[in-house]
Amino acid sequence: MKASVTAHKDFTVATIDDRVYGAFLEHLGRAIYTGIYEPGHPTADKNGMRGDVAELVRDLNVPIVRYPGGNFVSAYNWEDGIGPRDKRPTRLDLAWHTSDNNAVGVHEFSDWCDTVGTEMMLAINLGTRGLDDARNFVEYVNGPTGSYWGDLRKKNGRAKPFGVKHWCLGNEMDGPWQIGHKTADEYGRLALETAKTLRAFDKSLQLIVCGSSNADMKTYPEWERIVLEHTYDAVDHISLHMYFNNRAKNTANYLALNHKLDDYIATIASTINMVKANKRSKRRVSICFDEWNVWYHSNAQDRKILEGNSGWPHAPRLLEDIYNFEDVLQVGCILNTFIRRSDVVKIACIAQLVNVIAPIMTEPGGAAWRQTIYYPYYFASLYGRGTALNLAVQCPGYDADVADNVPYLDISAIHDEKAKTLTFFAVNRHPTEKLDLRVSLEGFAPVAVIDHRVMTHEMLTATNTATDPTQVAPRKGRGARLTNHTLAAALPPHSWQMLRIDLG
Ligand code: AHR
């Protein structure tokens, strides 16, 4: 099978916002406890944070991490996580039917963010709480000393404001499962008043209003229209979430799902434009895709805890999806979609980062290792920065549940003018045929192929485990050639690739 692609230097989409490679950590299962935080662990630092995990996170160059939820945030009292640890209460977490001793709160999380070189993005409880809590929280986190909340922060060990820029106004407020779920009008009003209050404190904050929990919600996309009608001129981003699954065990349909993601983004981009026009607004609201990933492998094993049949365990194994090689292809396609829609998706967060539907897994007291999906995320975060190109792609396709004529080739391209490189991320969706790729490079002066990585495996179900952590890993590619202005490479069936070209 053949695919031909044209990449023109001037045919661009947008500058990719670094925040597209963000992540998410929730007080859920073992994401925090025995994930990033485990005081007795041999690699733990003086704050009890695992050094082995911090190293794997640091390598990912994550620009921003959303915290502390998720569904958890909708019944969270942030004050429970400040002050002396031995005075912090243990609370029942109603979202996940567990308990939390609050050993980690905003101070500890901020220190960890400094350790791994990332920035925190905080979510506010608009489920059980509201305006007053929001203003107190933002003043505690960012306010000056000499005021009540700033002085309390100082007393708790931190005089300097945390300086958090990004604030999520609640989480998945459209979802009936959410504690404090609201209609679009109820939420839109509350979000507007919260945004006004936070802006009265600091105009420069980046505010994120809740969009739909997924594109199958009955209220989608009317939810976004109504919420934006209320909030458009007061917010910066609208949040979207989407999780992918192959419960049906149909790889072709599974690997076409980013076409549904593409439609979802396009629909909300249009909704944003419509509200913008209705309001005669100059403001350009963008999309913050602050939860995305594959999530289904662990559903059955989680049922007992989620149905409340295990009591209220602290940090149990929950949402511990063990990812396989097939998921590498899926995550590669999702990241390609975000790159191709970098005109409107300005923040995205892989959900989540450690143990809970995550690229990094740990054993309490034991090892930390990279799941299969770590790699496409790693390479995109490292080399997917620059200008996204609008590629012309010609390739045979197949009909799937979510779309017809889904091309076997899924590809994105990034021109990094500073590094003088051109990077392609490509997935061959074909199960049995290799793809002969020819890319015509127009307006570039390509010098050489400087890196070629391939991920492929004879078993789609292959996984990485504590005892065999490198079953699924990238290897050096062979045979990619540059002749004048044409890049040629053969992409094996069911494979992910990265091809990088030096532009001299
Ligand atoms: O990431 C897991 C959960 O998925 C989050 O808590 C929630 O926001 C979403 O439904």
Boltz pocket constraint, residues with backbone or C-beta under 6 A from the ligand:
constraints:
  - pocket:
      binder: B
      contacts: [[A, 26], [A, 69], [A, 70], [A, 71], [A, 72], [A, 171], [A, 172], [A, 213], [A, 241], [A, 291], [A, 351], [A, 352]]
      max_distance: 6.0
